Amino acid sequence: MTPSGIASVKTTPAGTDTGPGGARAPRGLGGATAPLRGLAGLAGLVVVLEVLPHTGLVSADYLPPASEMARALWHLLAEDTFWTALGDTLTGWSLGLAIAVVAGVAAGIVIGSVPVLRAVTASTIEFLRPIPSVALIPVAVLLYGTELRSTLLLVVYASFWQVLVQVLAGTQDVDPVADDTARSYQLGRWGRVRYVLWPTALPYVMTGVRLASTVALVLAITAELVIGSPGLGHEIAVAQTSGAVPRVYALVLVTGLLGVAVNLVARAVERRALHWHQSLRREG
């Protein structure tokens, strides 16, 4: 018993947990049932969306049953315009994210490696970073109209800060002993960046990329919805204007599924890039 009176849980080499009285509980049991619970919750939501409009509590004109949303989604999948819009959204998202990641990593390493630059730019970063990207919509429209470049402006601006802040945090986490050792071996600035700074900052970089990927998708769809640039957001606005309510919900469902897919891919890339990191080795 611990001093607080609560029995501690110890992990045995065999991968099982030892609870009070020495009884072993199988490890990962909760993880095995978690997907089933998630599917049960999703099924419950579908049932609620199907039943609620028929009860009269919510008008079917504003919230159609789930079956109508599913039919609208099925029709969407057969339309060439939908796939074109999806491609436009993915193009704006991927290009904007790529530009933001490259710029954020490069700027973060340069600024974080030079203390003078970090001190000089600190106030500027703290001033520009909180500015909402949607506040730049009028500027984007004035500069580029409804072209793809308007979407890229918003996506890059929002995603850049996510990456930059994480990279700066990573450069500050470099072990001074490791840095001094690299200097004693007469490694130049590039050598210290490659062998000391980069391995330390990489987990922060991947966190920034994962956050930026979601933010980039949100801003891409927002730009299409408000500015009218081609993509899923524009299709949602057109469907809303024409009164096609089930189509609106179907498109919103697509954007939600796209967000889930982006997050899953980002996490998979993060795990692949950090397979050597001690946190992932402990999970394995």
Contacts in CASP RR format, 6 or more apart in sequence:
PFRMAT RR
TARGET T0000
AUTHOR 0000-0000-0000
METHOD contacts of the structure
MODEL  1
MTPSGIASVKTTPAGTDTGPGGARAPRGLGGATAPLRGLAGLAGLVVVLE
VLPHTGLVSADYLPPASEMARALWHLLAEDTFWTALGDTLTGWSLGLAIA
VVAGVAAGIVIGSVPVLRAVTASTIEFLRPIPSVALIPVAVLLYGTELRS
TLLLVVYASFWQVLVQVLAGTQDVDPVADDTARSYQLGRWGRVRYVLWPT
ALPYVMTGVRLASTVALVLAITAELVIGSPGLGHEIAVAQTSGAVPRVYA
LVLVTGLLGVAVNLVARAVERRALHWHQSLRREG
1 7 0 8 1.000
2 8 0 8 1.000
7 19 0 8 1.000
7 20 0 8 1.000
7 21 0 8 1.000
9 17 0 8 1.000
9 18 0 8 1.000
9 19 0 8 1.000
10 17 0 8 1.000
10 18 0 8 1.000
10 19 0 8 1.000
11 17 0 8 1.000
11 18 0 8 1.000
11 27 0 8 1.000
12 18 0 8 1.000
12 24 0 8 1.000
15 27 0 8 1.000
16 24 0 8 1.000
16 25 0 8 1.000
16 26 0 8 1.000
16 27 0 8 1.000
17 24 0 8 1.000
17 25 0 8 1.000
17 27 0 8 1.000
18 24 0 8 1.000
18 25 0 8 1.000
19 25 0 8 1.000
46 66 0 8 1.000
47 66 0 8 1.000
49 63 0 8 1.000
49 65 0 8 1.000
49 66 0 8 1.000
49 69 0 8 1.000
50 65 0 8 1.000
50 66 0 8 1.000
50 67 0 8 1.000
52 58 0 8 1.000
52 63 0 8 1.000
53 59 0 8 1.000
53 60 0 8 1.000
53 63 0 8 1.000
53 64 0 8 1.000
53 65 0 8 1.000
54 60 0 8 1.000
54 65 0 8 1.000
61 245 0 8 1.000
62 245 0 8 1.000
64 245 0 8 1.000
64 246 0 8 1.000
64 249 0 8 1.000
68 246 0 8 1.000
69 246 0 8 1.000
69 249 0 8 1.000
69 250 0 8 1.000
69 253 0 8 1.000
70 250 0 8 1.000
71 246 0 8 1.000
72 244 0 8 1.000
72 246 0 8 1.000
72 247 0 8 1.000
72 249 0 8 1.000
72 250 0 8 1.000
73 250 0 8 1.000
73 253 0 8 1.000
73 254 0 8 1.000
75 247 0 8 1.000
76 82 0 8 1.000
76 247 0 8 1.000
76 250 0 8 1.000
76 251 0 8 1.000
76 254 0 8 1.000
81 235 0 8 1.000
82 235 0 8 1.000
84 230 0 8 1.000
85 230 0 8 1.000
85 231 0 8 1.000
85 232 0 8 1.000
85 233 0 8 1.000
85 234 0 8 1.000
85 235 0 8 1.000
86 231 0 8 1.000
86 232 0 8 1.000
86 254 0 8 1.000
86 258 0 8 1.000
87 231 0 8 1.000
88 148 0 8 1.000
88 224 0 8 1.000
88 229 0 8 1.000
88 230 0 8 1.000
88 231 0 8 1.000
88 232 0 8 1.000
89 217 0 8 1.000
89 220 0 8 1.000
89 221 0 8 1.000
89 224 0 8 1.000
89 231 0 8 1.000
89 232 0 8 1.000
89 233 0 8 1.000
89 258 0 8 1.000
91 148 0 8 1.000
92 148 0 8 1.000
92 151 0 8 1.000
92 152 0 8 1.000
92 155 0 8 1.000
92 220 0 8 1.000
93 155 0 8 1.000
93 216 0 8 1.000
93 217 0 8 1.000
93 220 0 8 1.000
93 262 0 8 1.000
95 148 0 8 1.000
95 152 0 8 1.000
95 155 0 8 1.000
96 152 0 8 1.000
96 155 0 8 1.000
96 156 0 8 1.000
96 159 0 8 1.000
96 216 0 8 1.000
96 220 0 8 1.000
97 155 0 8 1.000
97 159 0 8 1.000
97 209 0 8 1.000
97 212 0 8 1.000
97 213 0 8 1.000
97 216 0 8 1.000
99 152 0 8 1.000
99 156 0 8 1.000
100 155 0 8 1.000
100 156 0 8 1.000
100 158 0 8 1.000
100 159 0 8 1.000
100 160 0 8 1.000
100 162 0 8 1.000
100 163 0 8 1.000
100 212 0 8 1.000
100 216 0 8 1.000
101 159 0 8 1.000
101 163 0 8 1.000
101 209 0 8 1.000
101 212 0 8 1.000
103 156 0 8 1.000
103 160 0 8 1.000
103 163 0 8 1.000
104 160 0 8 1.000
104 163 0 8 1.000
104 164 0 8 1.000
104 167 0 8 1.000
105 163 0 8 1.000
105 167 0 8 1.000
105 205 0 8 1.000
107 164 0 8 1.000
107 167 0 8 1.000
108 164 0 8 1.000
108 167 0 8 1.000
108 168 0 8 1.000
108 171 0 8 1.000
109 167 0 8 1.000
109 171 0 8 1.000
109 193 0 8 1.000
109 197 0 8 1.000
109 198 0 8 1.000
109 201 0 8 1.000
110 117 0 8 1.000
111 117 0 8 1.000
111 118 0 8 1.000
111 121 0 8 1.000
111 168 0 8 1.000
111 171 0 8 1.000
112 118 0 8 1.000
112 167 0 8 1.000
112 168 0 8 1.000
112 171 0 8 1.000
112 172 0 8 1.000
113 171 0 8 1.000
113 189 0 8 1.000
113 193 0 8 1.000
113 197 0 8 1.000
118 168 0 8 1.000
125 161 0 8 1.000
125 164 0 8 1.000
125 165 0 8 1.000
128 161 0 8 1.000
129 161 0 8 1.000
129 165 0 8 1.000
133 154 0 8 1.000
133 157 0 8 1.000
133 158 0 8 1.000
133 219 0 8 1.000
134 154 0 8 1.000
134 222 0 8 1.000
134 226 0 8 1.000
136 153 0 8 1.000
136 154 0 8 1.000
136 157 0 8 1.000
137 154 0 8 1.000
137 223 0 8 1.000
137 226 0 8 1.000
137 227 0 8 1.000
139 153 0 8 1.000
140 149 0 8 1.000
140 150 0 8 1.000
140 151 0 8 1.000
140 153 0 8 1.000
140 154 0 8 1.000
140 223 0 8 1.000
140 227 0 8 1.000
141 150 0 8 1.000
141 227 0 8 1.000
143 149 0 8 1.000
143 150 0 8 1.000
143 153 0 8 1.000
144 150 0 8 1.000
144 153 0 8 1.000
145 227 0 8 1.000
145 229 0 8 1.000
146 227 0 8 1.000
146 228 0 8 1.000
146 229 0 8 1.000
146 230 0 8 1.000
147 229 0 8 1.000
148 229 0 8 1.000
148 230 0 8 1.000
150 223 0 8 1.000
150 227 0 8 1.000
150 229 0 8 1.000
151 219 0 8 1.000
151 220 0 8 1.000
151 223 0 8 1.000
151 224 0 8 1.000
151 227 0 8 1.000
151 229 0 8 1.000
154 219 0 8 1.000
154 220 0 8 1.000
154 222 0 8 1.000
154 223 0 8 1.000
155 216 0 8 1.000
155 219 0 8 1.000
155 220 0 8 1.000
155 223 0 8 1.000
158 212 0 8 1.000
158 215 0 8 1.000
158 216 0 8 1.000
158 218 0 8 1.000
158 219 0 8 1.000
159 212 0 8 1.000
159 213 0 8 1.000
159 215 0 8 1.000
159 216 0 8 1.000
159 219 0 8 1.000
160 212 0 8 1.000
162 208 0 8 1.000
162 211 0 8 1.000
162 212 0 8 1.000
162 215 0 8 1.000
163 205 0 8 1.000
163 208 0 8 1.000
163 209 0 8 1.000
163 212 0 8 1.000
165 208 0 8 1.000
166 204 0 8 1.000
166 205 0 8 1.000
166 207 0 8 1.000
166 208 0 8 1.000
166 211 0 8 1.000
167 201 0 8 1.000
167 204 0 8 1.000
167 205 0 8 1.000
167 208 0 8 1.000
169 204 0 8 1.000
170 200 0 8 1.000
170 201 0 8 1.000
170 203 0 8 1.000
170 204 0 8 1.000
170 205 0 8 1.000
171 197 0 8 1.000
171 200 0 8 1.000
171 201 0 8 1.000
173 200 0 8 1.000
173 201 0 8 1.000
173 204 0 8 1.000
174 196 0 8 1.000
174 197 0 8 1.000
174 200 0 8 1.000
174 201 0 8 1.000
175 196 0 8 1.000
175 200 0 8 1.000
178 196 0 8 1.000
178 200 0 8 1.000
179 192 0 8 1.000
179 196 0 8 1.000
182 191 0 8 1.000
182 192 0 8 1.000
182 195 0 8 1.000
182 196 0 8 1.000
183 192 0 8 1.000
187 195 0 8 1.000
187 196 0 8 1.000
202 273 0 8 1.000
202 274 0 8 1.000
203 274 0 8 1.000
203 277 0 8 1.000
203 279 0 8 1.000
206 269 0 8 1.000
206 270 0 8 1.000
206 273 0 8 1.000
206 274 0 8 1.000
207 270 0 8 1.000
209 266 0 8 1.000
209 269 0 8 1.000
209 270 0 8 1.000
210 263 0 8 1.000
210 266 0 8 1.000
210 267 0 8 1.000
210 270 0 8 1.000
213 262 0 8 1.000
213 263 0 8 1.000
213 265 0 8 1.000
213 266 0 8 1.000
214 259 0 8 1.000
214 262 0 8 1.000
214 263 0 8 1.000
214 266 0 8 1.000
217 255 0 8 1.000
217 258 0 8 1.000
217 259 0 8 1.000
217 262 0 8 1.000
221 231 0 8 1.000
221 232 0 8 1.000
221 233 0 8 1.000
221 236 0 8 1.000
221 255 0 8 1.000
222 233 0 8 1.000
223 229 0 8 1.000
224 230 0 8 1.000
224 231 0 8 1.000
224 232 0 8 1.000
224 233 0 8 1.000
224 234 0 8 1.000
224 237 0 8 1.000
225 233 0 8 1.000
225 234 0 8 1.000
225 236 0 8 1.000
225 237 0 8 1.000
228 234 0 8 1.000
228 237 0 8 1.000
232 251 0 8 1.000
232 254 0 8 1.000
232 255 0 8 1.000
232 258 0 8 1.000
233 251 0 8 1.000
233 255 0 8 1.000
235 251 0 8 1.000
236 248 0 8 1.000
236 251 0 8 1.000
236 252 0 8 1.000
236 255 0 8 1.000
239 247 0 8 1.000
239 248 0 8 1.000
239 251 0 8 1.000
240 248 0 8 1.000
271 280 0 8 1.000
274 280 0 8 1.000
END
